[in-house]
Amino acid sequence: MDIIKYLKETKAELKEVHFPSVSQTITYTIIVVVLSVVVAAVLGGIDLGLREALTKFLAK
């Protein structure tokens, strides 16, 4: 495949891409950060609970 043809086709494809606006990007970033913190908190809580249960079980 000719490299020039490849680059021209790539440029044409990129013209069809619709990038999100700045406000959409900020909104999506905030959503991802909040969801990441929530998932980390839930998994941390599960880990803490299981560790405490295992500690009490092994202490018997």
C-alpha positions in Angstrom: 0.0 0.0 0.0 1.3 3.4 -0.9 2.1 5.5 2.1 0.8 8.7 0.5 -2.5 7.1 -0.2 -2.7 5.7 3.3 -2.0 9.2 4.8 -4.7 10.8 2.5 -7.2 8.2 3.5 -6.4 8.7 7.2 -6.8 12.4 6.9 -10.2 12.0 5.2 -11.3 9.6 7.9 -10.3 12.1 10.6 -12.4 14.8 9.0 -15.4 12.6 9.7 -14.7 12.2 13.4 -16.9 14.2 15.7 -14.9 15.1 18.8 -16.8 16.1 22.1 -17.0 19.7 23.1 -14.9 21.1 26.0 -17.9 21.0 28.3 -18.8 17.4 27.3 -15.1 16.4 28.0 -15.2 18.1 31.4 -18.5 16.5 32.3 -17.3 13.0 31.2 -14.1 13.4 33.1 -16.0 14.4 36.3 -18.3 11.4 35.9 -15.3 9.0 35.4 -13.5 10.4 38.5 -16.6 10.2 40.7 -17.4 6.7 39.6 -13.8 5.6 40.2 -13.9 7.0 43.7 -17.3 5.3 44.4 -16.0 1.9 43.1 -12.8 2.3 45.1 -14.8 3.1 48.3 -17.1 0.1 47.7 -14.2 -2.3 47.1 -12.3 -0.9 50.0 -15.4 -1.4 52.2 -15.7 -5.0 51.0 -12.0 -5.6 51.6 -12.2 -4.2 55.1 -15.3 -6.2 56.0 -13.8 -9.4 54.7 -10.5 -8.8 56.5 -12.4 -8.2 59.8 -14.5 -11.3 59.3 -11.5 -13.4 58.5 -9.6 -12.0 61.5 -12.5 -12.8 63.9 -12.9 -16.3 62.3 -9.2 -17.1 62.7 -9.0 -15.7 66.3 -11.5 -18.4 67.5 
